Amino acid sequence: MAVFEGEPGEHLLNPMGTVHGGFLATLLDSALGSAVLTMLAPGRTYTTVQLGVHLVRPVLPDTPTLRCEATAVHVGRTTATAQGHVVGAADGRLYAHGTATCAVLTLPAGS
């Protein structure tokens, strides 16, 4: 499992006055990939090849801290998948959920 937290704010607003969905996508991508990374052997790494994000409710500039929790679902030799959700850190309200598919790679020698 991997956990990331983020603070919404005015610096993240889109033209409609809500926090840009890319903020939630970034929280998800970071946590989903890290959940996969925790399951990889030394010398292995990953890169995200597909990210699915479902936005459930708007995030406003004054929305309190958001928490993203992610878990690896499958980690194989060449691919991995993970799932996660973004909730209010204090109240547990769901703001977004998502999945990732990752390519599992071997690090070059000396990395």
N, C-alpha and C positions, 0 to 999 in steps of 0.2 A: 504494500500500500504506500502511496505517496500523498502528501497533503501540502497544498499551497494556499496562502491567503493573500487577499488584495483589498486595497482601499479605493472605492470609487471616488470620483471627484470631478470638479468642473473641467479640469484639464483633459478629461476623457470624453467630453461631450461630442455627439454627432450633430449634424445640422438641425435635427428635430428636437434637440434639447435633452435627450436621454444619453446615458453612457453607451458608447459605441459597442456593438456586439463583438468587435475584435478583442475587447478587454476580456470578455468571458471566454472567447476562443483561445486566447493566450493562456489564461488560467488552466483551461482544460488541456491544451496541448502540452503544457509544462508538466502537469501532474500525471497525465496519461503516459507520456514518454518516460517520466521518472519511475512510474510503477513498473514499466517494462524493464528499465535499466536495473532495478533492484533484483531482477530475476536472472540477469545475464552473468555468465562466467567471466572471469578476468580475461581481458584481451578481446572481448566482444563489445559491440556498440549497436546503436540503432539509428534509424532516421524515419520520421513520419512520412508515410506515403498516402495516407487518407485520413482525414479528420472530419467527423460528423458532429455538428453542433445543433442542439435543439434549444432555442430560447423560449423560456416558459413565461417570464414576466419581465417588465422593463426594470432596468436599474437606473436610479436617479442619482444626481450628484451627492445627495445627502443619505443615500442608502448606507447602512452600517457595513462593517467589514464582511467580505464574502470569503467563504472557505470552500476549496475544491478538494474532494477526496476521490482518489482513483485507485483501481486495482487491476492487475494483469489478469486477463481471462485465459489466454493461451500464449505460451512462449515456446516456439519451436526452433529448429535449426536455421530457418531462413525468414520466417515471419512471426509476428506477435500481434496480439490484440489486447486492448484494454478498454475499460468503461469507467465513467466517473460522473459526478454530479457537483454542481455549485449551489451552495445553500448559504443562507444568512448564518454567520458564525454564532450569533447570539440566539436566534429564534428557530433555526433549522428550516426556514421557508425555502422551497426550491425555486431557483432562478434559471438554471440551465442544466442540461445533461448531455453527454456525448460519448463517442467512441473513437478509437484510433486504431488503424492498422499500421504496423511498423515493419520495415525491412530490417532484419537482423544481419549485421555485418561483422567481419573480422577486422580488427584494427591492423594497420600496416606495422611491420616489425619496427621497433624503436619508438612507438607512439606511447 
